[in-house]
Amino acid sequence: MKSKKNYKKVATIDLGSNGIRMLISNLYKIKLKEIADKFSIKFLDGSLAIDQDNLEDYAPKGSHLSKDGYKKFAIFLSKEIE
């Protein structure tokens, strides 16, 4: 008879390709913010202006923004730098 093992409870998530992209993006933003803070530069997270789940914010090909995405980004920037 097999003995019971005492496992700790574990929660997992499936990152998938989008999750990995978001993880790398977040790590990159954290590092940029650290560098900006080091040099007393205000860090603006432009991803706050864009809905990552709204494909209309992105160009049809590639990872660039669409015209609407760039408009949202410009409005975000103008509010932050006033």
Secondary structure as GFF3:
##gff-version 3
##sequence-region A 1 82
A	DSSP	alpha_helix	16	38	.	.	.	ID=ss1
A	DSSP	three_ten_helix	46	48	.	.	.	ID=ss2
A	DSSP	three_ten_helix	55	57	.	.	.	ID=ss3
A	DSSP	alpha_helix	67	81	.	.	.	ID=ss4
###
